[in-house]
Amino acid sequence: MARRKRGRLVDGIIVLDKPAGMTSNGALQRVKRAFFAQKAGHTGALDPLATGVLPLCFGEATKYSQYLLDSDKAYRSVFTLGVTTDSSDADGEVTSTSDASLVTREQVEQALEAFRGDIQQLPSMFSALKHNGQPLYKLARQGKEVERKLRDVTIFRLDLIDYRPGPKAEVEIEVYCSKGTYIRSIAEDLGHALGCGAHVSVLRRITAGPFGLGEMVSLEYLESLAEKQDHEALNGLLLPVDTAVEHLPEVYLDDDTSFYIRQGQPVMAPGLPLEGLVRIKLESGQFIGLGEVLDDGRLGPRRLIAEPQEGS
């Protein structure tokens, strides 16, 4: 006899304002407990130092978490000049100090130009990237260093928001970038270019894919609702499953056609684009999954929701 899963069936997305000092998985587990949810997953780790936008997927939404993992991100960060750490952020051990008093705003502006557009980064040993199944940061804490390959990333926008000069000058930036960009690497490389060293002292993610600061919910608020066992209020905070893929075009099917696509059969559908993935919805507006336009012009199923929930 199969063991019954513990927790409620919950489908949807919560955009958590991740607190500082907590791992993404630690935050996920606390939110999962708050919802008493059977199944949940995050969409790409934020460093413990970092705060801000952390989309968490529940139930059927976990099928689409990869689209959020692959999405572009934006961050607001403060780099402290004149201090380097082994992890290139404030959580690490200080490895060197110098006086950054002579660094000017103009020098910072000029140095930042090298980080705009298509660039290559060397992943930090303190990143969550894995080597033979082990996260690099675990190896780094054991005093180990392994060879890493340069990664291609794109910095779509990099703005200098503020510069606060002094012996430990602060560079406040806002960056809009492709997935896999390491903000700590920008800080480290900027410090090297300025000749004084630098590390990330503040990091806040302000967007992840379609989600921004306006959709965020605090962990404290979620846990206060959980303490009252107010599942209705918790469910009311969930964003629809298909917000993870809202960049894809929509296609509406009637009940008869949707029956066949749910059986795994390609169907003819009105309003299809020439190619690519689409969101499939019933005429009622209910999302039932993703389909792909086939070479013969029909719509084939790709990733469907097993048991559509009301409102998803």
C-alpha positions in Angstrom: 0.0 0.0 0.0 1.4 3.4 -1.0 2.3 5.7 1.8 0.0 8.8 1.9 1.8 12.0 1.3 1.8 14.5 4.1 0.4 18.0 3.6 -2.1 19.8 1.5 -2.4 19.9 -2.3 -1.3 23.4 -3.1 -0.7 24.7 -6.7 0.7 28.2 -7.5 3.6 30.5 -6.9 4.6 32.7 -4.0 7.2 35.4 -4.5 9.0 35.5 -1.2 11.1 38.4 0.1 14.0 36.3 1.2 15.4 37.4 4.5 19.2 37.9 4.9 21.2 35.2 6.6 19.1 32.4 5.3 19.7 29.9 2.5 17.2 29.7 -0.2 16.4 26.1 0.7 16.0 27.1 4.4 13.5 29.7 3.3 11.7 27.2 1.0 11.3 24.7 3.8 9.8 27.3 6.2 7.3 28.5 3.6 6.4 25.0 2.7 5.6 24.3 6.3 3.6 27.5 6.5 1.4 26.3 3.7 1.5 22.7 4.9 2.1 21.9 1.2 2.9 18.4 -0.2 5.3 19.6 -2.9 7.4 22.8 -3.3 10.6 24.0 -4.9 12.6 27.2 -5.4 13.7 28.6 -8.7 17.4 29.2 -8.3 19.4 29.9 -5.1 20.1 33.3 -3.6 23.1 33.6 -1.4 22.5 33.7 2.4 23.6 37.3 2.3 21.1 38.3 -0.3 17.5 39.4 0.2 14.6 40.0 -2.2 12.7 38.2 -4.9 12.7 34.4 -4.5 9.8 32.8 -6.5 8.7 29.5 -4.8 6.6 27.0 -6.8 4.0 24.7 -5.3 2.5 21.5 -6.7 1.8 21.7 -10.4 3.8 25.0 -10.7 7.0 23.0 -10.0 6.7 21.7 -13.6 7.5 25.2 -14.8 10.2 26.2 -12.4 12.9 25.8 -15.0 11.5 28.7 -17.0 12.1 30.9 -13.9 15.5 29.4 -13.3 16.4 30.3 -16.9 14.9 33.8 -16.8 16.8 37.2 -16.6 17.3 38.8 -13.2 17.9 42.2 -11.7 19.8 43.2 -8.5 20.5 46.2 -6.4 23.9 45.8 -4.7 26.5 47.7 -2.7 30.2 47.0 -3.2 32.6 48.0 -0.5 36.0 49.1 -1.9 39.3 48.5 -0.1 38.4 45.2 1.5 38.5 41.7 -0.2 37.2 38.5 1.3 37.7 34.9 0.4 34.1 34.6 -0.8 33.9 38.1 -2.3 31.0 39.0 -0.1 30.5 40.2 3.5 30.0 36.6 4.8 33.6 35.7 4.0 36.9 36.1 5.8 38.8 39.3 5.1 41.9 38.5 3.0 43.2 42.0 2.4 42.6 45.7 3.1 43.7 48.9 1.5 42.8 52.6 1.4 40.2 53.4 -1.4 40.2 57.2 -0.6 41.7 58.2 -3.9 39.2 56.3 -6.1 36.8 58.8 -7.8 33.3 58.4 -9.2 34.7 59.0 -12.7 37.1 56.1 -12.3 34.3 53.8 -11.1 32.1 54.9 -14.0 34.9 54.1 -16.5 35.7 50.8 -14.9 32.0 49.7 -15.0 31.9 50.1 -18.7 33.9 46.8 -19.1 31.1 44.8 -17.5 28.3 45.9 -19.8 27.1 43.6 -22.7 28.3 40.1 -23.4 31.1 39.2 -20.9 32.7 36.1 -19.4 32.9 35.3 -15.7 34.8 32.8 -13.7 32.4 31.3 -11.1 33.4 31.8 -7.5 34.5 28.9 -5.4 31.8 30.1 -3.0 29.0 29.7 -5.6 26.3 26.9 -5.6 27.7 25.6 -8.9 28.4 21.9 -8.6 31.6 19.9 -9.2 31.1 16.1 -9.2 27.8 16.6 -7.4 29.3 18.8 -4.7 28.4 22.5 -4.5 31.6 24.6 -4.9 31.0 26.5 -1.6 31.2 23.2 0.3 34.5 22.5 -1.3 35.7 26.0 -0.6 34.9 25.7 3.1 37.1 22.6 3.2 39.9 24.7 1.8 39.7 23.0 -1.6 39.8 24.8 -5.0 38.9 23.1 -8.3 39.3 24.3 -11.9 36.3 26.2 -13.2 35.4 27.2 -16.8 34.6 30.7 -17.8 30.9 31.3 -18.4 29.2 33.6 -21.0 26.7 36.0 -19.5 25.0 39.2 -20.6 24.8 42.4 -18.6 21.8 44.2 -20.3 22.1 47.2 -18.0 24.5 48.3 -15.3 23.8 51.6 -13.6 25.8 53.4 -11.0 23.2 54.5 -8.5 25.5 56.2 -6.0 29.1 56.5 -5.0 30.1 57.2 -1.4 33.9 58.0 -1.3 36.2 57.3 1.6 38.8 54.8 2.8 36.2 52.1 2.5 34.2 53.7 -0.4 30.8 52.2 -1.4 29.6 51.7 -4.9 25.9 51.2 -5.2 24.8 49.6 -8.5 21.7 48.2 -10.2 22.2 45.4 -12.7 19.9 43.7 -15.1 21.5 40.5 -16.3 21.1 37.0 -17.8 20.8 33.9 -15.7 24.0 32.6 -14.1 25.5 36.0 -13.6 27.6 36.3 -10.4 27.3 39.8 -8.8 30.2 38.9 -6.5 32.4 38.4 -9.6 31.5 41.8 -10.8 32.5 43.3 -7.4 35.7 41.3 -7.3 36.7 42.2 -10.9 35.8 45.9 -10.3 38.0 46.0 -7.2 40.8 44.5 -9.2 40.4 47.1 -12.0 40.4 49.9 -9.5 43.5 48.5 -7.8 42.0 48.5 -4.3 39.9 45.3 -4.1 36.2 45.0 -3.3 33.5 42.8 -2.0 29.7 42.6 -2.0 28.3 44.1 1.2 24.6 44.3 0.3 22.7 42.3 -2.3 19.0 42.5 -3.1 17.3 40.8 -6.0 14.6 43.1 -7.4 13.3 41.0 -10.3 13.3 37.4 -11.4 11.6 36.8 -14.7 8.1 38.4 -14.6 8.2 38.9 -10.8 9.4 42.0 -8.9 9.3 43.7 -5.6 5.5 44.4 -5.9 4.6 40.7 -5.8 6.7 39.9 -2.7 5.4 38.6 0.5 7.4 38.4 3.8 8.1 35.2 5.6 6.9 36.8 8.8 3.5 37.4 7.3 3.2 33.9 5.9 4.1 32.4 9.2 1.6 34.6 11.0 -1.2 33.3 8.8 0.1 29.7 9.3 0.0 30.2 13.1 -3.7 31.1 12.7 -4.2 28.1 10.4 -5.7 30.5 7.9 -5.3 28.4 4.8 -7.8 30.4 2.9 -5.7 33.6 3.3 -2.5 31.7 2.4 -4.1 30.3 -0.7 -5.3 33.7 -1.7 -1.7 34.9 -1.9 -0.7 32.3 -4.5 -0.2 33.5 -8.0 -1.6 31.4 -10.8 0.6 28.5 -12.1 1.0 30.0 -15.6 2.5 33.3 -14.4 5.8 31.4 -14.6 5.4 31.2 -18.3 3.3 34.3 -19.0 5.8 35.4 -21.7 4.4 32.6 -23.9 1.4 33.2 -26.2 -2.0 31.8 -25.2 -4.2 29.4 -27.1 -7.7 28.6 -26.1 -9.3 25.1 -26.7 -12.9 23.9 -26.3 -13.6 21.0 -24.1 -13.7 18.4 -26.9 -10.3 19.4 -28.3 -8.7 19.7 -24.8 -9.8 16.1 -24.1 -7.7 14.8 -26.9 -4.6 16.8 -26.1 -4.9 15.6 -22.5 -4.7 12.1 -23.9 -1.4 13.0 -25.5 -2.8 13.5 -29.1 -1.8 16.5 -31.3 -4.8 18.6 -32.2 -5.8 21.4 -34.6 -6.3 24.7 -32.8 -7.3 28.2 -33.8 -4.9 31.1 -33.5 -1.6 29.2 -33.3 1.7 30.9 -34.0 3.9 29.5 -36.7 6.2 27.8 -34.2 7.3 27.5 -30.5 5.7 26.8 -27.2 2.2 28.2 -26.2 0.1 28.3 -23.0 -3.0 26.1 -23.4 -6.1 27.3 -21.8 -9.7 26.2 -21.7 -12.4 28.6 -23.0 -13.1 29.3 -19.3 -9.6 30.7 -18.9 -8.3 27.7 -16.9 -4.6 26.9 -17.7 -4.0 23.2 -18.5 -0.3 23.3 -19.6 2.1 23.9 -22.3 2.0 22.8 -26.0 4.2 23.1 -28.9 3.4 23.9 -32.5 4.4 21.0 -34.6 5.9 21.0 -38.2 2.5 20.0 -39.6 0.8 23.0 -37.9 -0.9 21.0 -35.2 -0.6 21.6 -31.5 1.2 18.9 -29.5 1.1 18.5 -25.7 4.4 19.2 -23.9 4.0 19.8 -20.2 0.4 19.5 -19.0 -1.1 19.9 -15.5 -2.1 16.5 -14.1 -5.1 17.8 -12.0 -6.0 21.3 -12.9 -7.0 23.3 -9.8 -9.6 26.0 -9.6 -8.0 29.4 -10.2 -4.8 27.9 -11.7 
